[in-house]
Amino acid sequence: MRANIIITAKQLGYDPMLYLPTPEERQYATYGRYVSLAQQIKEKGLISQGKYEELLLDGFRHDLVYGTNNGEERYD
């Protein structure tokens, strides 16, 4: 890795967050279209409810499977 990559990224207008560790509370989260794609294939009958829940659990979405949120913010 190049030295001073964060400084260079800032100078070029990039977000330095790309080069910093993810905060611990956000390390296990699902981003993007994962949840909506799982929902779509379940609605089409391509997977069972159990497989759908398994996919959500694999995507760290326990809140959707068990109906808990515990004040956590999710990033989809």
Stockholm file with secondary structure:
# STOCKHOLM 1.0

chainA/1-76         MRANIIITAKQLGYDPMLYLPTPEERQYATYGRYVSLAQQIKEKGLISQGKYEELLLDGFRHDLVYGTNNGEERYD
#=GR chainA/1-76 SS CCTTHHHHHHHTTCCGGGGSCCCGGGSSCCCTTHHHHHHHHHHTTSSCHHHHHHHHHHTTCHHHHHCCCTTCCCCC
#=GC SS_cons        CCTTHHHHHHHTTCCGGGGSCCCGGGSSCCCTTHHHHHHHHHHTTSSCHHHHHHHHHHTTCHHHHHCCCTTCCCCC
//
